Amino acid sequence: MLKKAVGFYEHFERKDGSKSKATHYCAGCGHGIIHKLIAEAVAEYGLQDDTVFVSPVGCGAFCYYYFDCGNVAAGHGRASAVATGLSRSLPGKVVIAYQGDGDLGAIGFNNAFQAANRGEKFVCFFVNNAIYGMTGGQMAPTTLPDQKTATTPYGRDVRKDGYPLKVCEVFNQLEAPIFIERVSVADTKRILKAKKAIRKAIEIQKEGKGYAFVEILSPCPTNMKVSAVAAAQFTIDAMEKTYPLGNFRDRSAEATPPARHDMAVKALDELVVASSAEQVDAGSFTEKEFKFCGFGGQGILSLGLVLAHAGNDTGRNVSWFPSYGPEQRGGTASCSVVLSGGEIGSPTVDKPDVLVAMNQPSLEKFAPTVKDGGVIIYDAQIPVEFELPKNVTVYAFPAAQIATEKGVPKAANTALLGALIALDLIGLPEDAVLTALKDSFAAKPKLIPKNMEIVETAKGWMKAHR
Ligand SMILES: Cc1ncc(C[n+]2csc(CCOP(=O)(O)OP(=O)(O)O)c2C)c(N)n1
């Protein structure tokens, strides 16, 4: 009987609000069949509420529209790395990575290979259609010898382009994987075998036994530029010669669950404890978005952290999202901080209410992003050779000068905190902000008095010049 698998959403609701009952896949594409087999297995094992599905980049990028379970989207080639993180931090859950042959075999090969070698506890479904599907049919590592693609119009020449990558065979050299099998969805007989392998791989996750890998040969009529029937036939006749179907290993009977990664779980637990302050008068606090930016080493990230801690200690929802430059010291660094009475949708801040800039490149980069009516505070040392936005209030504040005069040039970030307090831009009680600042020096308490002095001087300056 033809029917939608229970593990799918009722409607596939898209970003634009439209609700479709059909997937976005082309007629004859294998992805839809593979989705159905996975969704059925997850639902039949009763695992929907305990499963996190990692979508790739490629034709499978929209898996999260379809699978009615936890969903996370990974960058191109990174699904196995993301699955590793999820699996380690959610030890009781089933984690599924879904990757194409470009995604896993090319850009993400090392991620996937190392995860397999470590025996991470997740299942990786590897969809091999011998081509880069989503981007228009370029050669993939799995493209067959002499196969014509957009980038090998005369056929893949193995002397120049290398040989097809047999991922199951490569992974089968590793000690750790519990289960490795290659299947196909090119016809009904093969689909039934694929169903068995997919179920087995998910069962292994249910039992927490370790790493499972299922390669699925899948037709791509659109990029092969043939009919759905011919594409399926190609998968059987041509692909299976290079990629023979079969089970490479099944060690599930003797496998015992791998060691738990308690470090990751502990780190998460600590985060939860740190955010357990009771929430107060949620509705009355207007959300505030901050961007702090400067050179690495100027204390930009710690400045944002002080605000986030102060917000957390006073019962606000907070997020702190750092972005590091290529170097630890000297490169640009920024962090986004959101303080909110309600839930925070995203920790990224594209349009800050308040921008605090400690160097020229980041002032130039972020100044145009500040909201109308917002505030920019930048260190007065920064030469401004560009036009600052007109509809925001701008303060050239002598943060470095104040800190240097107090004998601690590195504490310019503390001076900026004083400026924020003086302008009442944080919206939190001053004593909470100062307590968070003091706490940030827990390892070097000697520095506290000087930093408090800098805050007072900065406040005084700002009050006199605002
Ligand atoms: C970092 C990065 N590099 C390249 C791309 C472009 N890109 C998107 S999908 C894709 C290929 C996907 O092919 P495959 O993994 O085989 O999946 P399929 O679409 O065939 O299912 C590429 C190269 C990207 N999105 N991100």
The ligand as an SDF file (V2000), in Angstrom:
LIG
                    3D

 26 27  0  0  0  0  0  0  0  0999 V2000
   31.4620   24.8110    1.9070 C   0  0  0  0  0  0  0  0  0  0  0  0
   30.6170   24.5610    0.6910 C   0  0  0  0  0  0  0  0  0  0  0  0
   31.2080   24.1760   -0.4580 N   0  0  0  0  0  0  0  0  0  0  0  0
   30.4730   23.9380   -1.5400 C   0  0  0  0  0  0  0  0  0  0  0  0
   29.1080   24.0800   -1.4890 C   0  0  0  0  0  0  0  0  0  0  0  0
   28.3000   23.8570   -2.7380 C   0  0  0  0  0  0  0  0  0  0  0  0
   27.5790   22.6000   -2.7180 N   0  0  0  0  0  0  0  0  0  0  0  0
   26.3130   22.5040   -2.3020 C   0  0  0  0  0  0  0  0  0  0  0  0
   25.6800   20.9760   -2.4770 S   0  0  0  0  0  0  0  0  0  0  0  0
   27.1210   20.4040   -3.1560 C   0  0  0  0  0  0  0  0  0  0  0  0
   27.2720   18.9960   -3.6360 C   0  0  0  0  0  0  0  0  0  0  0  0
   26.3740   18.0410   -2.9980 C   0  0  0  0  0  0  0  0  0  0  0  0
   26.5540   16.8030   -3.5800 O   0  0  0  0  0  0  0  0  0  0  0  0
   26.2580   15.4630   -2.8060 P   0  0  0  0  0  0  0  0  0  0  0  0
   26.8240   15.5470   -1.4360 O   0  0  0  0  0  0  0  0  0  0  0  0
   26.7160   14.3500   -3.6490 O   0  0  0  0  0  0  0  0  0  0  0  0
   24.6920   15.4560   -2.5870 O   0  0  0  0  0  0  0  0  0  0  0  0
   23.5120   15.3410   -3.6610 P   0  0  0  0  0  0  0  0  0  0  0  0
   23.1210   16.7580   -3.9310 O   0  0  0  0  0  0  0  0  0  0  0  0
   24.0180   14.6170   -4.8600 O   0  0  0  0  0  0  0  0  0  0  0  0
   22.4660   14.5880   -2.9320 O   0  0  0  0  0  0  0  0  0  0  0  0
   28.0640   21.4110   -3.2150 C   0  0  0  0  0  0  0  0  0  0  0  0
   29.4260   21.2650   -3.7850 C   0  0  0  0  0  0  0  0  0  0  0  0
   28.5220   24.4820   -0.2770 C   0  0  0  0  0  0  0  0  0  0  0  0
   27.2020   24.6150   -0.1470 N   0  0  0  0  0  0  0  0  0  0  0  0
   29.2900   24.7150    0.7990 N   0  0  0  0  0  0  0  0  0  0  0  0
  1  2  1  0
  2  3  1  0
  2 26  2  0
  3  4  2  0
  4  5  1  0
  5  6  1  0
  5 24  2  0
  6  7  1  0
  7  8  2  0
  7 22  1  0
  8  9  1  0
  9 10  1  0
 10 11  1  0
 10 22  2  0
 11 12  1  0
 12 13  1  0
 13 14  1  0
 14 15  2  0
 14 16  1  0
 14 17  1  0
 17 18  1  0
 18 19  2  0
 18 20  1  0
 18 21  1  0
 22 23  1  0
 24 25  1  0
 24 26  1  0
M  CHG  1   7   1
M  END
$$$$
